[in-house]
Amino acid sequence: MHVRTEEEIGLLIRERRKGMGLDQAGLAAQVGVSRQWVVEVEKGKSRAEIGLVLRTFRVLGITLNATVPGAARTADQTPPGSIEIDDVIDRARGERSGE
């Protein structure tokens, strides 16, 4: 999974939240933030507090993996149940355009 922007983090959170059957208010309650905070993060809020984003990841069961540039990643290093961010982005773009 490649996450490069705040918007991609927001899409990842949104997709996982929906996949778990949570609404924004339900996620907010579990994370300990306002629903408005969830709305903003899902839209790609660039100044979201990293601690709250990481707490959101924990609630959603998202594991953050970092790759060092130049380091090769093999298929057996990909965690089971990984979400391919490019697929999430493509689906989200399709929803916005009415596809």
PyMOL commands that set and color helices and strands:
alter all, ss='L'
color gray80, all
select helices_A, chain A and resi 6-19+24-31+35-42+50-60+75-77+85-97
alter helices_A, ss='H'
color red, helices_A
deselect
rebuild
show_as cartoon
